[in-house]
């Protein structure tokens, strides 16, 4: 089981240090950026599973970064938690509309953040496990029956529809 890689994008030194220390203590791999532009460069060059990003950052803010992430054509997109002091309903709506998966207001409750990250980690592990099992099943069945993985998938879908 691979440890989740988490990007912390926060321009405030104290907030960033608290988040970085927490992420490492919780057993995750840490990547860090002090502004939105540096965060975007990291997202372009590495596989990031989850982003914890501030809204108000220099160069590119968190909402702009969310928009960029959701608009790019990438194989997988990280789960995004926007952590910000902006707590008005219109701000929260704007954060979600930009593509944030989660929205936490500052000051951030670290126990809550830890639970949110753990939930995401569990979902990603289940997804990876399911994909691996499906891939292995597809290869085995395809080699036995001479079917492609797509044929097997479509057949499984038809069976599931009949059962429901």
Kinemage of the C-alpha trace (Angstrom):
@kinemage 1
@onewidth
@group {chain A} dominant
@subgroup {mainchain}
@vectorlist {calphas} color= white
{ca unk a 1} P 0.000 0.000 0.000
{ca unk a 2} L 1.521 3.278 -1.185
{ca unk a 3} L 1.407 6.311 1.089
{ca unk a 4} L -0.702 9.168 -0.194
{ca unk a 5} L 1.277 12.086 -1.630
{ca unk a 6} L -0.115 15.363 -0.324
{ca unk a 7} L 0.701 18.816 -1.629
{ca unk a 8} L 0.466 21.625 0.920
{ca unk a 9} L 0.206 24.977 -0.881
{ca unk a 10} L 0.224 27.779 1.686
{ca unk a 11} L 2.034 31.125 1.645
{ca unk a 12} L 1.759 31.810 5.393
{ca unk a 13} L 4.874 30.332 7.026
{ca unk a 14} L 3.303 29.321 10.338
{ca unk a 15} L 0.210 27.770 8.739
{ca unk a 16} L 2.367 25.898 6.214
{ca unk a 17} L 4.684 24.551 8.931
{ca unk a 18} L 1.732 23.296 11.010
{ca unk a 19} L 0.175 21.585 7.986
{ca unk a 20} L 3.497 20.096 6.831
{ca unk a 21} L 4.311 18.717 10.269
{ca unk a 22} L 0.834 17.240 10.629
{ca unk a 23} L 0.863 15.582 7.193
{ca unk a 24} L 4.219 13.935 7.917
{ca unk a 25} L 3.173 12.837 11.427
{ca unk a 26} L 0.047 11.242 9.978
{ca unk a 27} L 2.228 9.100 7.710
{ca unk a 28} L 1.711 10.733 4.327
{ca unk a 29} L 4.299 11.810 1.749
{ca unk a 30} L 4.675 15.607 1.721
{ca unk a 31} L 5.267 18.017 -1.136
{ca unk a 32} L 5.104 21.712 -0.343
{ca unk a 33} L 4.723 25.028 -2.162
{ca unk a 34} L 4.728 28.634 -0.959
{ca unk a 35} L 2.572 30.019 -3.778
{ca unk a 36} L 0.132 28.912 -6.458
{ca unk a 37} L 2.654 29.031 -9.282
{ca unk a 38} L 5.052 26.687 -7.458
{ca unk a 39} L 2.098 24.412 -6.636
{ca unk a 40} L 1.109 24.270 -10.316
{ca unk a 41} L 4.667 23.351 -11.301
{ca unk a 42} L 4.638 20.502 -8.781
{ca unk a 43} L 1.249 19.310 -10.033
{ca unk a 44} L 2.576 19.259 -13.592
{ca unk a 45} L 5.734 17.342 -12.707
{ca unk a 46} L 4.591 14.783 -10.109
{ca unk a 47} L 1.716 12.570 -9.161
{ca unk a 48} L -0.160 14.240 -6.321
{ca unk a 49} L -3.059 12.407 -4.679
{ca unk a 50} L -4.427 15.242 -2.552
{ca unk a 51} L -3.917 19.024 -2.341
{ca unk a 52} L -4.425 21.160 0.729
{ca unk a 53} L -4.346 24.697 -0.577
{ca unk a 54} L -4.990 28.173 0.692
{ca unk a 55} L -7.253 30.485 -1.267
{ca unk a 56} L -5.135 33.629 -0.843
{ca unk a 57} L -1.709 32.908 -2.317
{ca unk a 58} L 0.556 35.068 -4.461
{ca unk a 59} L 0.905 34.607 -8.222
{ca unk a 60} L -1.951 32.098 -8.590
{ca unk a 61} L -4.607 31.855 -5.891
{ca unk a 62} L -6.248 28.637 -4.745
{ca unk a 63} L -9.441 29.147 -6.737
{ca unk a 64} L -7.486 29.824 -9.934
{ca unk a 65} L -5.425 26.715 -9.230
{ca unk a 66} L -8.619 24.656 -8.753
{ca unk a 67} L -9.947 25.937 -12.090
{ca unk a 68} L -6.663 25.056 -13.793
{ca unk a 69} L -6.630 21.570 -12.239
{ca unk a 70} L -10.180 20.764 -13.313
{ca unk a 71} L -9.619 22.132 -16.805
{ca unk a 72} L -6.456 20.248 -17.604
{ca unk a 73} L -6.477 16.978 -19.457
{ca unk a 74} L -4.763 14.622 -17.034
{ca unk a 75} L -5.107 10.917 -16.374
{ca unk a 76} L -5.931 11.502 -12.740
{ca unk a 77} L -6.769 14.621 -10.803
{ca unk a 78} L -5.969 15.122 -7.133
{ca unk a 79} L -8.588 15.556 -4.452
{ca unk a 80} L -8.563 19.242 -3.434
{ca unk a 81} L -9.206 20.623 0.034
{ca unk a 82} L -9.419 24.406 0.030
{ca unk a 83} L -8.420 25.760 3.454
{ca unk a 84} L -9.213 29.444 3.849
{ca unk a 85} L -10.428 32.158 6.163
{ca unk a 86} L -13.149 33.017 3.624
{ca unk a 87} L -16.303 31.797 5.338
{ca unk a 88} L -19.144 33.567 3.541
{ca unk a 89} L -21.660 31.392 1.654
{ca unk a 90} L -20.732 32.973 -1.687
{ca unk a 91} L -17.030 32.206 -1.046
{ca unk a 92} L -17.777 28.584 -0.187
{ca unk a 93} L -19.914 28.263 -3.312
{ca unk a 94} L -17.173 29.849 -5.438
{ca unk a 95} L -14.638 27.388 -4.021
{ca unk a 96} L -16.773 24.377 -4.904
{ca unk a 97} L -17.649 25.803 -8.316
{ca unk a 98} L -13.942 26.228 -9.047
{ca unk a 99} L -13.444 22.524 -8.437
{ca unk a 100} L -12.563 22.115 -4.767
{ca unk a 101} L -13.714 18.741 -3.417
{ca unk a 102} L -13.760 19.966 0.157
{ca unk a 103} L -13.759 23.352 1.894
{ca unk a 104} L -12.431 23.987 5.398
{ca unk a 105} L -12.387 27.395 7.064
{ca unk a 106} L -9.508 28.699 9.142
{ca unk a 107} L -8.532 28.290 11.833
{ca unk a 108} L -8.328 24.713 10.675
{ca unk a 109} L -9.305 21.968 13.117
{ca unk a 110} L -6.470 19.471 12.591
{ca unk a 111} L -8.510 16.520 13.888
{ca unk a 112} L -11.184 17.244 11.297
{ca unk a 113} L -8.587 17.690 8.548
{ca unk a 114} L -6.952 14.392 9.516
{ca unk a 115} L -10.313 12.600 9.301
{ca unk a 116} L -11.039 14.122 5.867
{ca unk a 117} L -7.626 13.046 4.561
{ca unk a 118} L -8.044 9.539 6.015
{ca unk a 119} L -11.437 9.239 4.296
{ca unk a 120} L -9.923 10.249 0.960
{ca unk a 121} L -7.022 7.829 1.479
{ca unk a 122} L -9.458 4.960 2.153
{ca unk a 123} L -11.447 5.755 -0.985
{ca unk a 124} L -8.329 5.952 -3.135
{ca unk a 125} L -7.021 2.654 -1.748
{ca unk a 126} L -10.357 0.935 -2.454
{ca unk a 127} L -10.370 2.375 -5.971
{ca unk a 128} L -6.784 1.225 -6.611
{ca unk a 129} L -7.580 -2.228 -5.241
{ca unk a 130} L -10.715 -2.512 -7.353
{ca unk a 131} L -8.887 -1.365 -10.500
{ca unk a 132} L -6.086 -3.852 -9.862
{ca unk a 133} L -8.546 -6.709 -9.341
{ca unk a 134} L -10.532 -5.742 -12.430
{ca unk a 135} L -7.353 -5.510 -14.475
{ca unk a 136} L -6.148 -8.921 -13.265
{ca unk a 137} L -9.578 -10.481 -13.845
{ca unk a 138} L -9.745 -8.950 -17.303
{ca unk a 139} L -6.321 -10.256 -18.285
{ca unk a 140} L -7.029 -13.767 -17.050
{ca unk a 141} L -10.449 -13.981 -18.666
{ca unk a 142} L -9.250 -12.403 -21.882
{ca unk a 143} L -6.431 -14.895 -22.220
{ca unk a 144} L -8.733 -17.842 -21.483
{ca unk a 145} L -11.663 -16.786 -23.654
{ca unk a 146} L -9.839 -14.673 -26.199
{ca unk a 147} L -11.898 -11.616 -25.172
{ca unk a 148} L -10.673 -8.068 -24.755
{ca unk a 149} L -10.957 -6.377 -21.334
{ca unk a 150} L -13.589 -4.064 -22.853
{ca unk a 151} L -15.694 -7.057 -23.932
{ca unk a 152} L -15.476 -8.461 -20.421
{ca unk a 153} L -16.414 -5.144 -18.875
{ca unk a 154} L -19.437 -4.767 -21.142
{ca unk a 155} L -20.506 -8.318 -20.367
{ca unk a 156} L -20.211 -7.645 -16.624
{ca unk a 157} L -22.317 -4.497 -17.034
{ca unk a 158} L -25.061 -6.423 -18.820
{ca unk a 159} L -25.077 -9.038 -16.042
{ca unk a 160} L -25.294 -6.393 -13.332
{ca unk a 161} L -28.205 -4.682 -15.096
{ca unk a 162} L -30.116 -7.967 -15.333
{ca unk a 163} L -29.651 -8.603 -11.603
{ca unk a 164} L -31.002 -5.190 -10.581
